[in-house]
Amino acid sequence: MDPHPKRRPRWRLPTGLAALSLLLLQAYPVKAADHAVAWPDNPASRAEAEFRLKRLENLLLTQPSATAVLESWCKTYQIARDPRVIAERPPAPDKPAPPDVRTHLRITSGETIHYRHVRLLCGGQLLSEADNWYVADRLTTEMNRLLQSTDTPFGRVISALHFRRTTLSSQVFWSSRSAAPDIRGDLAFPAHVITNEAVLHAVSGLPIAEVVESYTAGVLGSPPTR
């Protein structure tokens, strides 16, 4: 078993569920006005929105816990008075792990994969949605209990494992060069602005989980003020 799996190129075209997400996001864009704060269409807003998205993408690619990144991000951009990120688990049908997920997780005979769908919010603002397949047999009894019976974010539950993250694909769906205003004159953003697919590994190199995370325009916070 290779304890240091090679990181795949970040420019690789997304496959499986990530590819499906891309098609859906392109088909159903939403306006900035549909989020907590509208961004007026002007050069300063365009430049700042692109800067924030690139910065957030870089943080998500270099830090193991997306939850920790979002909590720091909420504090930096004052998205809410309380920067604590909470998870919601809306009713969702179970999604059996696709074959590529089972391969990435190196599933052996008798091991169980559980599915978890969550929405991460800060101060009532939706920041992201995530599909998570994790190997229950590689977690502690208490971790499995928390994941099955509470809304605690996955990264917080498994923090004691000192896990690391290997990115499979990363896509940003908005650019200031191709952006267009909506009918109100505000910047229009897609339903999700960033989608990441990654595998989480224990310090031993053993895969723990695979996640597909889709980040909303809510991560942008408030536009710059003149």
Buried (B, 14 or more C-beta within 10 A) or exposed (E): EEEEBEEBEEEBEBEBBBBEBBEEBEEEBBBBBBBBBBBBBBEEBBEBBBEBBEEBBEBBBEBBBBBBBBBBBBBEBEBBEEBEBBBEBEEEEEBEBBEBBBEBBBBEEEEEBBBBBBBBBBBEBBBBBBBBBBBBEBBEEEBBEBBEEEEBBBBBBBBEBEBBBBBBBBBBBBEBEEBEBBEEEBBBBBBBBBBBBBBBBBEEBBBBBBBBBBBBBBBBBEBBEE
